[in-house]
Amino acid sequence: MNLALAQPRSLRATIGGLAMAARTADKARGASAGTLGNFKYDCSMDNKLFAFAGIDASEYLAAVTSSPDDSGAEALLVRKIAGKSDDEVAAYNQVILEWAANPNGGSC
């Protein structure tokens, strides 16, 4: 994905039920292709996703680039959050949405 020419998906778009996952996947693809533009991969918002799922940026990048669609990322995330309750996932998603809505929360 060429993020110099296009925007990554909204942080509201999910993969495996997790907010920020689709946006982070788009940025991972851009980072892998050298077309990240002004965006950052492995930024503070990405790190909230990684921390919740118990992964790191390199593991997510490998999963994203293992398939031409979101299936690699989805398989990783679903496997990693299998032990989390629906309430935990909902709370994580709420934190992401609230943090992004805060002008001081940041975006990347």
DOKENU-441824 format. One record per atom (N, C-alpha, C, CB): chain; atom name; residue in one letter; z, y, x; residue number from 1. Coordinates in steps of 0.1 Angstrom, whole numbers. Glycine has a CB too. Example, Ala and Ser with C-alpha at 12.3 -4.5 7.8 and 13.67 -1.06 7.14 Angstrom:
% DOKENU-441824
+-----+------+------+-------+-------+-------+-----+
| mol | atom | type |     Z |     Y |     X | seq |
+-----+------+------+-------+-------+-------+-----+
|   A |    N |    a |    78 |   -57 |   132 |   1 |
|   A |   CA |    a |    78 |   -45 |   123 |   1 |
|   A |    C |    a |    78 |   -33 |   132 |   1 |
|   A |   CB |    a |    90 |   -45 |   113 |   1 |
|   A |    N |    s |    71 |   -22 |   128 |   2 |
|   A |   CA |    s |    71 |   -11 |   137 |   2 |
|   A |    C |    s |    79 |     0 |   129 |   2 |
|   A |   CB |    s |    57 |    -6 |   141 |   2 |
+-----+------+------+-------+-------+-------+-----+
***
This chain:
% DOKENU-441824
+-----+------+------+-------+-------+-------+-----+
| mol | atom | type |     Z |     Y |     X | seq |
+-----+------+------+-------+-------+-------+-----+
|   A |    N |    m |     0 |   -12 |     8 |   1 |
|   A |   CA |    m |     0 |     0 |     0 |   1 |
|   A |    C |    m |     0 |    12 |     9 |   1 |
|   A |   CB |    m |    12 |     0 |   -10 |   1 |
|   A |    N |    n |    -9 |    21 |     6 |   2 |
|   A |   CA |    n |   -10 |    34 |    14 |   2 |
|   A |    C |    n |    -2 |    45 |     7 |   2 |
|   A |   CB |    n |   -25 |    38 |    16 |   2 |
|   A |    N |    l |    10 |    47 |    12 |   3 |
|   A |   CA |    l |    19 |    57 |     6 |   3 |
|   A |    C |    l |    16 |    71 |    11 |   3 |
|   A |   CB |    l |    33 |    53 |     9 |   3 |
|   A |    N |    a |     6 |    73 |    19 |   4 |
|   A |   CA |    a |     1 |    86 |    22 |   4 |
|   A |    C |    a |    -8 |    91 |    11 |   4 |
|   A |   CB |    a |    -6 |    86 |    36 |   4 |
|   A |    N |    l |   -13 |    81 |     3 |   5 |
|   A |   CA |    l |   -22 |    85 |    -8 |   5 |
|   A |    C |    l |   -16 |    82 |   -22 |   5 |
|   A |   CB |    l |   -34 |    77 |    -7 |   5 |
|   A |    N |    a |    -6 |    74 |   -23 |   6 |
|   A |   CA |    a |     0 |    70 |   -36 |   6 |
|   A |    C |    a |    15 |    70 |   -35 |   6 |
|   A |   CB |    a |    -5 |    56 |   -40 |   6 |
|   A |    N |    q |    21 |    71 |   -47 |   7 |
|   A |   CA |    q |    36 |    71 |   -47 |   7 |
|   A |    C |    q |    41 |    56 |   -49 |   7 |
|   A |   CB |    q |    41 |    79 |   -59 |   7 |
|   A |    N |    p |    52 |    53 |   -43 |   8 |
|   A |   CA |    p |    58 |    40 |   -47 |   8 |
|   A |    C |    p |    62 |    40 |   -61 |   8 |
|   A |   CB |    p |    70 |    36 |   -37 |   8 |
|   A |    N |    r |    65 |    28 |   -66 |   9 |
|   A |   CA |    r |    69 |    27 |   -80 |   9 |
|   A |    C |    r |    83 |    34 |   -82 |   9 |
|   A |   CB |    r |    70 |    12 |   -84 |   9 |
|   A |    N |    s |    86 |    37 |   -94 |  10 |
|   A |   CA |    s |    99 |    43 |   -97 |  10 |
|   A |    C |    s |   110 |    34 |   -93 |  10 |
|   A |   CB |    s |    99 |    46 |  -112 |  10 |
|   A |    N |    l |   122 |    40 |   -90 |  11 |
|   A |   CA |    l |   133 |    32 |   -87 |  11 |
|   A |    C |    l |   138 |    24 |  -100 |  11 |
|   A |   CB |    l |   145 |    40 |   -82 |  11 |
|   A |    N |    r |   133 |    28 |  -111 |  12 |
|   A |   CA |    r |   137 |    21 |  -124 |  12 |
|   A |    C |    r |   129 |     8 |  -125 |  12 |
|   A |   CB |    r |   134 |    30 |  -136 |  12 |
|   A |    N |    a |   118 |     7 |  -119 |  13 |
|   A |   CA |    a |   110 |    -6 |  -119 |  13 |
|   A |    C |    a |   118 |   -16 |  -112 |  13 |
|   A |   CB |    a |    96 |    -4 |  -113 |  13 |
|   A |    N |    t |   119 |   -28 |  -118 |  14 |
|   A |   CA |    t |   127 |   -39 |  -112 |  14 |
|   A |    C |    t |   119 |   -50 |  -107 |  14 |
|   A |   CB |    t |   137 |   -44 |  -123 |  14 |
|   A |    N |    i |   125 |   -57 |   -98 |  15 |
|   A |   CA |    i |   120 |   -71 |   -94 |  15 |
|   A |    C |    i |   133 |   -79 |   -94 |  15 |
|   A |   CB |    i |   114 |   -71 |   -79 |  15 |
|   A |    N |    g |   132 |   -91 |  -101 |  16 |
|   A |   CA |    g |   144 |   -99 |  -102 |  16 |
|   A |    C |    g |   155 |   -93 |  -110 |  16 |
|   A |   CB |    g |   148 |  -103 |   -89 |  16 |
|   A |    N |    g |   152 |   -83 |  -118 |  17 |
|   A |   CA |    g |   162 |   -76 |  -126 |  17 |
|   A |    C |    g |   170 |   -65 |  -118 |  17 |
|   A |   CB |    g |   172 |   -86 |  -130 |  17 |
|   A |    N |    l |   166 |   -62 |  -106 |  18 |
|   A |   CA |    l |   173 |   -52 |   -98 |  18 |
|   A |    C |    l |   165 |   -39 |   -97 |  18 |
|   A |   CB |    l |   176 |   -57 |   -84 |  18 |
|   A |    N |    a |   171 |   -28 |  -101 |  19 |
|   A |   CA |    a |   165 |   -14 |   -99 |  19 |
|   A |    C |    a |   163 |   -12 |   -84 |  19 |
|   A |   CB |    a |   174 |    -3 |  -106 |  19 |
|   A |    N |    m |   154 |    -4 |   -81 |  20 |
|   A |   CA |    m |   151 |     0 |   -67 |  20 |
|   A |    C |    m |   143 |   -11 |   -59 |  20 |
|   A |   CB |    m |   164 |     3 |   -59 |  20 |
|   A |    N |    a |   143 |   -23 |   -64 |  21 |
|   A |   CA |    a |   136 |   -34 |   -57 |  21 |
|   A |    C |    a |   121 |   -32 |   -56 |  21 |
|   A |   CB |    a |   139 |   -47 |   -64 |  21 |
|   A |    N |    a |   115 |   -27 |   -67 |  22 |
|   A |   CA |    a |   100 |   -26 |   -67 |  22 |
|   A |    C |    a |    96 |   -14 |   -58 |  22 |
|   A |   CB |    a |    95 |   -23 |   -81 |  22 |
|   A |    N |    r |   104 |    -3 |   -58 |  23 |
|   A |   CA |    r |   101 |     8 |   -50 |  23 |
|   A |    C |    r |   103 |     4 |   -35 |  23 |
|   A |   CB |    r |   110 |    20 |   -53 |  23 |
|   A |    N |    t |   113 |    -3 |   -32 |  24 |
|   A |   CA |    t |   116 |    -7 |   -18 |  24 |
|   A |    C |    t |   105 |   -17 |   -14 |  24 |
|   A |   CB |    t |   130 |   -14 |   -17 |  24 |
|   A |    N |    a |   100 |   -25 |   -23 |  25 |
|   A |   CA |    a |    89 |   -34 |   -19 |  25 |
|   A |    C |    a |    76 |   -27 |   -16 |  25 |
|   A |   CB |    a |    86 |   -44 |   -31 |  25 |
|   A |    N |    d |    73 |   -16 |   -23 |  26 |
|   A |   CA |    d |    62 |    -8 |   -20 |  26 |
|   A |    C |    d |    63 |    -1 |    -7 |  26 |
|   A |   CB |    d |    60 |     3 |   -31 |  26 |
|   A |    N |    k |    75 |     3 |    -4 |  27 |
|   A |   CA |    k |    78 |    10 |     9 |  27 |
|   A |    C |    k |    77 |    -1 |    20 |  27 |
|   A |   CB |    k |    91 |    17 |     9 |  27 |
|   A |    N |    a |    82 |   -13 |    18 |  28 |
|   A |   CA |    a |    81 |   -23 |    28 |  28 |
|   A |    C |    a |    66 |   -26 |    31 |  28 |
|   A |   CB |    a |    88 |   -36 |    23 |  28 |
|   A |    N |    r |    58 |   -27 |    21 |  29 |
|   A |   CA |    r |    43 |   -29 |    23 |  29 |
|   A |    C |    r |    37 |   -18 |    31 |  29 |
|   A |   CB |    r |    36 |   -31 |     9 |  29 |
|   A |    N |    g |    41 |    -5 |    27 |  30 |
|   A |   CA |    g |    36 |     6 |    35 |  30 |
|   A |    C |    g |    40 |     6 |    49 |  30 |
|   A |   CB |    g |    41 |    19 |    28 |  30 |
|   A |    N |    a |    53 |     2 |    52 |  31 |
|   A |   CA |    a |    58 |     1 |    65 |  31 |
|   A |    C |    a |    51 |    -9 |    73 |  31 |
|   A |   CB |    a |    73 |    -2 |    65 |  31 |
|   A |    N |    s |    48 |   -21 |    67 |  32 |
|   A |   CA |    s |    41 |   -32 |    73 |  32 |
|   A |    C |    s |    27 |   -28 |    77 |  32 |
|   A |   CB |    s |    41 |   -44 |    64 |  32 |
|   A |    N |    a |    21 |   -20 |    68 |  33 |
|   A |   CA |    a |     7 |   -16 |    71 |  33 |
|   A |    C |    a |     5 |    -4 |    79 |  33 |
|   A |   CB |    a |     0 |   -14 |    57 |  33 |
|   A |    N |    g |    17 |     3 |    82 |  34 |
|   A |   CA |    g |    16 |    15 |    90 |  34 |
|   A |    C |    g |    11 |    27 |    81 |  34 |
|   A |   CB |    g |     7 |    14 |   102 |  34 |
|   A |    N |    t |    13 |    26 |    68 |  35 |
|   A |   CA |    t |     8 |    36 |    59 |  35 |
|   A |    C |    t |    20 |    41 |    50 |  35 |
|   A |   CB |    t |    -3 |    31 |    50 |  35 |
|   A |    N |    l |    31 |    44 |    56 |  36 |
|   A |   CA |    l |    43 |    48 |    49 |  36 |
|   A |    C |    l |    43 |    62 |    44 |  36 |
|   A |   CB |    l |    55 |    45 |    57 |  36 |
|   A |    N |    g |    34 |    70 |    50 |  37 |
|   A |   CA |    g |    34 |    84 |    47 |  37 |
|   A |    C |    g |    47 |    91 |    50 |  37 |
|   A |   CB |    g |    30 |    86 |    32 |  37 |
|   A |    N |    n |    51 |    99 |    40 |  38 |
|   A |   CA |    n |    64 |   107 |    42 |  38 |
|   A |    C |    n |    76 |    99 |    37 |  38 |
|   A |   CB |    n |    64 |   120 |    35 |  38 |
|   A |    N |    f |    74 |    87 |    33 |  39 |
|   A |   CA |    f |    85 |    79 |    28 |  39 |
|   A |    C |    f |    92 |    71 |    39 |  39 |
|   A |   CB |    f |    80 |    68 |    17 |  39 |
|   A |    N |    k |   104 |    66 |    36 |  40 |
|   A |   CA |    k |   112 |    59 |    46 |  40 |
|   A |    C |    k |   115 |    45 |    41 |  40 |
|   A |   CB |    k |   125 |    67 |    50 |  40 |
|   A |    N |    y |   113 |    35 |    49 |  41 |
|   A |   CA |    y |   118 |    22 |    46 |  41 |
|   A |    C |    y |   131 |    19 |    53 |  41 |
|   A |   CB |    y |   107 |    11 |    49 |  41 |
|   A |    N |    d |   140 |    13 |    46 |  42 |
|   A |   CA |    d |   154 |    10 |    51 |  42 |
|   A |    C |    d |   162 |    23 |    51 |  42 |
|   A |   CB |    d |   153 |     5 |    66 |  42 |
|   A |    N |    c |   160 |    31 |    41 |  43 |
|   A |   CA |    c |   168 |    43 |    39 |  43 |
|   A |    C |    c |   181 |    40 |    31 |  43 |
|   A |   CB |    c |   160 |    54 |    31 |  43 |
|   A |    N |    s |   189 |    50 |    28 |  44 |
|   A |   CA |    s |   202 |    48 |    22 |  44 |
|   A |    C |    s |   201 |    41 |     8 |  44 |
|   A |   CB |    s |   209 |    61 |    21 |  44 |
|   A |    N |    m |   190 |    45 |     1 |  45 |
|   A |   CA |    m |   189 |    38 |   -13 |  45 |
|   A |    C |    m |   184 |    24 |   -11 |  45 |
|   A |   CB |    m |   179 |    46 |   -21 |  45 |
|   A |    N |    d |   175 |    21 |    -2 |  46 |
|   A |   CA |    d |   171 |     7 |     1 |  46 |
|   A |    C |    d |   184 |    -1 |     5 |  46 |
|   A |   CB |    d |   160 |     7 |    12 |  46 |
|   A |    N |    n |   192 |     5 |    13 |  47 |
|   A |   CA |    n |   204 |    -2 |    18 |  47 |
|   A |    C |    n |   214 |    -6 |     7 |  47 |
|   A |   CB |    n |   211 |     6 |    28 |  47 |
|   A |    N |    k |   214 |     2 |    -4 |  48 |
|   A |   CA |    k |   222 |    -2 |   -16 |  48 |
|   A |    C |    k |   217 |   -15 |   -22 |  48 |
|   A |   CB |    k |   222 |     9 |   -27 |  48 |
|   A |    N |    l |   204 |   -16 |   -23 |  49 |
|   A |   CA |    l |   197 |   -29 |   -27 |  49 |
|   A |    C |    l |   201 |   -40 |   -18 |  49 |
|   A |   CB |    l |   182 |   -27 |   -29 |  49 |
|   A |    N |    f |   199 |   -38 |    -5 |  50 |
|   A |   CA |    f |   201 |   -48 |     5 |  50 |
|   A |    C |    f |   216 |   -53 |     5 |  50 |
|   A |   CB |    f |   198 |   -43 |    19 |  50 |
|   A |    N |    a |   225 |   -43 |     4 |  51 |
|   A |   CA |    a |   239 |   -47 |     4 |  51 |
|   A |    C |    a |   243 |   -55 |    -9 |  51 |
|   A |   CB |    a |   248 |   -34 |     4 |  51 |
|   A |    N |    f |   238 |   -51 |   -20 |  52 |
|   A |   CA |    f |   241 |   -58 |   -33 |  52 |
|   A |    C |    f |   235 |   -73 |   -32 |  52 |
|   A |   CB |    f |   235 |   -51 |   -45 |  52 |
|   A |    N |    a |   223 |   -74 |   -27 |  53 |
|   A |   CA |    a |   217 |   -87 |   -26 |  53 |
|   A |    C |    a |   222 |   -96 |   -14 |  53 |
|   A |   CB |    a |   202 |   -86 |   -25 |  53 |
|   A |    N |    g |   229 |   -89 |    -4 |  54 |
|   A |   CA |    g |   233 |   -97 |     7 |  54 |
|   A |    C |    g |   222 |  -100 |    17 |  54 |
|   A |   CB |    g |   240 |  -109 |     3 |  54 |
|   A |    N |    i |   213 |   -90 |    19 |  55 |
|   A |   CA |    i |   202 |   -92 |    28 |  55 |
|   A |    C |    i |   201 |   -80 |    37 |  55 |
|   A |   CB |    i |   188 |   -94 |    20 |  55 |
|   A |    N |    d |   191 |   -80 |    46 |  56 |
|   A |   CA |    d |   188 |   -68 |    54 |  56 |
|   A |    C |    d |   174 |   -65 |    53 |  56 |
|   A |   CB |    d |   192 |   -71 |    69 |  56 |
|   A |    N |    a |   170 |   -54 |    59 |  57 |
|   A |   CA |    a |   157 |   -48 |    58 |  57 |
|   A |    C |    a |   146 |   -58 |    63 |  57 |
|   A |   CB |    a |   155 |   -35 |    65 |  57 |
|   A |    N |    s |   149 |   -65 |    74 |  58 |
|   A |   CA |    s |   139 |   -74 |    79 |  58 |
|   A |    C |    s |   137 |   -86 |    71 |  58 |
|   A |   CB |    s |   143 |   -78 |    94 |  58 |
|   A |    N |    e |   147 |   -91 |    64 |  59 |
|   A |   CA |    e |   146 |  -102 |    55 |  59 |
|   A |    C |    e |   138 |   -98 |    43 |  59 |
|   A |   CB |    e |   160 |  -107 |    51 |  59 |
|   A |    N |    y |   140 |   -86 |    38 |  60 |
|   A |   CA |    y |   133 |   -82 |    26 |  60 |
|   A |    C |    y |   118 |   -80 |    30 |  60 |
|   A |   CB |    y |   139 |   -69 |    20 |  60 |
|   A |    N |    l |   116 |   -73 |    41 |  61 |
|   A |   CA |    l |   102 |   -71 |    46 |  61 |
|   A |    C |    l |    94 |   -84 |    47 |  61 |
|   A |   CB |    l |   102 |   -64 |    59 |  61 |
|   A |    N |    a |   101 |   -94 |    52 |  62 |
|   A |   CA |    a |    94 |  -107 |    54 |  62 |
|   A |    C |    a |    91 |  -113 |    40 |  62 |
|   A |   CB |    a |   103 |  -117 |    62 |  62 |
|   A |    N |    a |   100 |  -112 |    31 |  63 |
|   A |   CA |    a |    98 |  -118 |    17 |  63 |
|   A |    C |    a |    87 |  -110 |    10 |  63 |
|   A |   CB |    a |   111 |  -117 |     9 |  63 |
|   A |    N |    v |    87 |   -97 |    11 |  64 |
|   A |   CA |    v |    76 |   -89 |     5 |  64 |
|   A |    C |    v |    63 |   -92 |    10 |  64 |
|   A |   CB |    v |    79 |   -74 |     7 |  64 |
|   A |    N |    t |    61 |   -93 |    24 |  65 |
|   A |   CA |    t |    48 |   -95 |    30 |  65 |
|   A |    C |    t |    44 |  -110 |    30 |  65 |
|   A |   CB |    t |    49 |   -90 |    44 |  65 |
|   A |    N |    s |    52 |  -119 |    24 |  66 |
|   A |   CA |    s |    48 |  -133 |    23 |  66 |
|   A |    C |    s |    39 |  -136 |    12 |  66 |
|   A |   CB |    s |    61 |  -141 |    22 |  66 |
|   A |    N |    s |    37 |  -126 |     3 |  67 |
|   A |   CA |    s |    29 |  -128 |    -9 |  67 |
|   A |    C |    s |    22 |  -115 |   -12 |  67 |
|   A |   CB |    s |    37 |  -133 |   -21 |  67 |
|   A |    N |    p |    10 |  -116 |   -19 |  68 |
|   A |   CA |    p |     2 |  -104 |   -22 |  68 |
|   A |    C |    p |     8 |   -96 |   -34 |  68 |
|   A |   CB |    p |   -12 |  -108 |   -25 |  68 |
|   A |    N |    d |    17 |  -102 |   -41 |  69 |
|   A |   CA |    d |    24 |   -96 |   -53 |  69 |
|   A |    C |    d |    39 |   -96 |   -50 |  69 |
|   A |   CB |    d |    20 |  -104 |   -66 |  69 |
|   A |    N |    d |    47 |   -94 |   -61 |  70 |
|   A |   CA |    d |    61 |   -94 |   -59 |  70 |
|   A |    C |    d |    68 |  -107 |   -59 |  70 |
|   A |   CB |    d |    67 |   -85 |   -70 |  70 |
|   A |    N |    s |    61 |  -118 |   -59 |  71 |
|   A |   CA |    s |    67 |  -131 |   -60 |  71 |
|   A |    C |    s |    76 |  -135 |   -49 |  71 |
|   A |   CB |    s |    57 |  -142 |   -62 |  71 |
|   A |    N |    g |    73 |  -131 |   -37 |  72 |
|   A |   CA |    g |    81 |  -134 |   -25 |  72 |
|   A |    C |    g |    94 |  -126 |   -26 |  72 |
|   A |   CB |    g |    74 |  -130 |   -12 |  72 |
|   A |    N |    a |    94 |  -113 |   -29 |  73 |
|   A |   CA |    a |   106 |  -105 |   -31 |  73 |
|   A |    C |    a |   114 |  -110 |   -42 |  73 |
|   A |   CB |    a |   102 |   -90 |   -33 |  73 |
|   A |    N |    e |   108 |  -114 |   -53 |  74 |
|   A |   CA |    e |   115 |  -119 |   -65 |  74 |
|   A |    C |    e |   122 |  -132 |   -62 |  74 |
|   A |   CB |    e |   106 |  -121 |   -77 |  74 |
|   A |    N |    a |   116 |  -141 |   -55 |  75 |
|   A |   CA |    a |   122 |  -154 |   -52 |  75 |
|   A |    C |    a |   135 |  -151 |   -43 |  75 |
|   A |   CB |    a |   112 |  -163 |   -44 |  75 |
|   A |    N |    l |   133 |  -142 |   -33 |  76 |
|   A |   CA |    l |   145 |  -139 |   -24 |  76 |
|   A |    C |    l |   156 |  -133 |   -32 |  76 |
|   A |   CB |    l |   140 |  -130 |   -13 |  76 |
|   A |    N |    l |   153 |  -123 |   -40 |  77 |
|   A |   CA |    l |   164 |  -116 |   -48 |  77 |
|   A |    C |    l |   170 |  -125 |   -58 |  77 |
|   A |   CB |    l |   158 |  -104 |   -55 |  77 |
|   A |    N |    v |   163 |  -133 |   -65 |  78 |
|   A |   CA |    v |   168 |  -142 |   -75 |  78 |
|   A |    C |    v |   178 |  -152 |   -69 |  78 |
|   A |   CB |    v |   157 |  -149 |   -83 |  78 |
|   A |    N |    r |   173 |  -157 |   -57 |  79 |
|   A |   CA |    r |   182 |  -167 |   -50 |  79 |
|   A |    C |    r |   195 |  -160 |   -45 |  79 |
|   A |   CB |    r |   174 |  -173 |   -38 |  79 |
|   A |    N |    k |   193 |  -148 |   -40 |  80 |
|   A |   CA |    k |   205 |  -142 |   -34 |  80 |
|   A |    C |    k |   215 |  -137 |   -44 |  80 |
|   A |   CB |    k |   200 |  -130 |   -25 |  80 |
|   A |    N |    i |   211 |  -133 |   -56 |  81 |
|   A |   CA |    i |   220 |  -128 |   -66 |  81 |
|   A |    C |    i |   224 |  -139 |   -76 |  81 |
|   A |   CB |    i |   214 |  -116 |   -73 |  81 |
|   A |    N |    a |   220 |  -151 |   -74 |  82 |
|   A |   CA |    a |   223 |  -162 |   -84 |  82 |
|   A |    C |    a |   237 |  -163 |   -87 |  82 |
|   A |   CB |    a |   218 |  -175 |   -78 |  82 |
|   A |    N |    g |   246 |  -160 |   -79 |  83 |
|   A |   CA |    g |   261 |  -161 |   -81 |  83 |
|   A |    C |    g |   267 |  -148 |   -88 |  83 |
|   A |   CB |    g |   268 |  -164 |   -69 |  83 |
|   A |    N |    k |   259 |  -138 |   -90 |  84 |
|   A |   CA |    k |   264 |  -126 |   -96 |  84 |
|   A |    C |    k |   262 |  -126 |  -111 |  84 |
|   A |   CB |    k |   256 |  -113 |   -90 |  84 |
|   A |    N |    s |   272 |  -120 |  -118 |  85 |
|   A |   CA |    s |   272 |  -120 |  -133 |  85 |
|   A |    C |    s |   262 |  -109 |  -138 |  85 |
|   A |   CB |    s |   286 |  -118 |  -138 |  85 |
|   A |    N |    d |   258 |  -111 |  -150 |  86 |
|   A |   CA |    d |   250 |  -100 |  -157 |  86 |
|   A |    C |    d |   257 |   -87 |  -156 |  86 |
|   A |   CB |    d |   247 |  -104 |  -171 |  86 |
|   A |    N |    d |   270 |   -87 |  -157 |  87 |
|   A |   CA |    d |   278 |   -74 |  -157 |  87 |
|   A |    C |    d |   277 |   -68 |  -143 |  87 |
|   A |   CB |    d |   292 |   -76 |  -160 |  87 |
|   A |    N |    e |   277 |   -76 |  -132 |  88 |
|   A |   CA |    e |   276 |   -71 |  -119 |  88 |
|   A |    C |    e |   262 |   -65 |  -116 |  88 |
|   A |   CB |    e |   279 |   -82 |  -108 |  88 |
|   A |    N |    v |   252 |   -72 |  -121 |  89 |
|   A |   CA |    v |   238 |   -67 |  -120 |  89 |
|   A |    C |    v |   237 |   -54 |  -128 |  89 |
|   A |   CB |    v |   228 |   -77 |  -125 |  89 |
|   A |    N |    a |   242 |   -53 |  -140 |  90 |
|   A |   CA |    a |   241 |   -41 |  -148 |  90 |
|   A |    C |    a |   249 |   -29 |  -141 |  90 |
|   A |   CB |    a |   247 |   -43 |  -162 |  90 |
|   A |    N |    a |   260 |   -32 |  -135 |  91 |
|   A |   CA |    a |   268 |   -22 |  -128 |  91 |
|   A |    C |    a |   260 |   -17 |  -116 |  91 |
|   A |   CB |    a |   282 |   -27 |  -124 |  91 |
|   A |    N |    y |   254 |   -26 |  -108 |  92 |
|   A |   CA |    y |   246 |   -22 |   -97 |  92 |
|   A |    C |    y |   234 |   -13 |  -102 |  92 |
|   A |   CB |    y |   240 |   -34 |   -89 |  92 |
|   A |    N |    n |   227 |   -17 |  -112 |  93 |
|   A |   CA |    n |   216 |    -9 |  -117 |  93 |
|   A |    C |    n |   221 |     5 |  -122 |  93 |
|   A |   CB |    n |   209 |   -16 |  -129 |  93 |
|   A |    N |    q |   232 |     5 |  -128 |  94 |
|   A |   CA |    q |   238 |    18 |  -132 |  94 |
|   A |    C |    q |   241 |    27 |  -121 |  94 |
|   A |   CB |    q |   250 |    16 |  -141 |  94 |
|   A |    N |    v |   247 |    22 |  -110 |  95 |
|   A |   CA |    v |   250 |    29 |   -98 |  95 |
|   A |    C |    v |   237 |    35 |   -92 |  95 |
|   A |   CB |    v |   257 |    21 |   -88 |  95 |
|   A |    N |    i |   226 |    27 |   -91 |  96 |
|   A |   CA |    i |   213 |    32 |   -86 |  96 |
|   A |    C |    i |   208 |    43 |   -94 |  96 |
|   A |   CB |    i |   203 |    21 |   -85 |  96 |
|   A |    N |    l |   208 |    42 |  -108 |  97 |
|   A |   CA |    l |   202 |    52 |  -116 |  97 |
|   A |    C |    l |   211 |    65 |  -116 |  97 |
|   A |   CB |    l |   202 |    47 |  -131 |  97 |
|   A |    N |    e |   224 |    64 |  -116 |  98 |
|   A |   CA |    e |   232 |    75 |  -115 |  98 |
|   A |    C |    e |   231 |    82 |  -101 |  98 |
|   A |   CB |    e |   247 |    72 |  -118 |  98 |
|   A |    N |    w |   231 |    74 |   -91 |  99 |
|   A |   CA |    w |   230 |    80 |   -77 |  99 |
|   A |    C |    w |   217 |    88 |   -76 |  99 |
|   A |   CB |    w |   231 |    69 |   -67 |  99 |
|   A |    N |    a |   206 |    82 |   -81 | 100 |
|   A |   CA |    a |   193 |    89 |   -80 | 100 |
|   A |    C |    a |   192 |   101 |   -88 | 100 |
|   A |   CB |    a |   182 |    79 |   -84 | 100 |
|   A |    N |    a |   200 |   102 |   -99 | 101 |
|   A |   CA |    a |   200 |   114 |  -108 | 101 |
|   A |    C |    a |   208 |   125 |  -102 | 101 |
|   A |   CB |    a |   205 |   110 |  -122 | 101 |
|   A |    N |    n |   217 |   122 |   -92 | 102 |
|   A |   CA |    n |   225 |   132 |   -86 | 102 |
|   A |    C |    n |   216 |   140 |   -76 | 102 |
|   A |   CB |    n |   237 |   126 |   -79 | 102 |
|   A |    N |    p |   216 |   153 |   -77 | 103 |
|   A |   CA |    p |   207 |   160 |   -67 | 103 |
|   A |    C |    p |   212 |   158 |   -53 | 103 |
|   A |   CB |    p |   208 |   175 |   -70 | 103 |
|   A |    N |    n |   224 |   155 |   -50 | 104 |
|   A |   CA |    n |   229 |   152 |   -37 | 104 |
|   A |    C |    n |   228 |   137 |   -33 | 104 |
|   A |   CB |    n |   243 |   157 |   -35 | 104 |
|   A |    N |    g |   224 |   129 |   -43 | 105 |
|   A |   CA |    g |   223 |   115 |   -40 | 105 |
|   A |    C |    g |   212 |   111 |   -31 | 105 |
|   A |   CB |    g |   221 |   108 |   -53 | 105 |
|   A |    N |    g |   201 |   118 |   -32 | 106 |
|   A |   CA |    g |   190 |   115 |   -23 | 106 |
|   A |    C |    g |   180 |   106 |   -29 | 106 |
|   A |   CB |    g |   195 |   109 |   -10 | 106 |
|   A |    N |    s |   169 |   106 |   -23 | 107 |
|   A |   CA |    s |   157 |    98 |   -27 | 107 |
|   A |    C |    s |   149 |    95 |   -14 | 107 |
|   A |   CB |    s |   149 |   105 |   -38 | 107 |
|   A |    N |    c |   144 |    84 |   -14 | 108 |
|   A |   CA |    c |   136 |    80 |    -2 | 108 |
|   A |    C |    c |   125 |    70 |    -5 | 108 |
|   A |   CB |    c |   145 |    75 |     9 | 108 |
+-----+------+------+-------+-------+-------+-----+
***
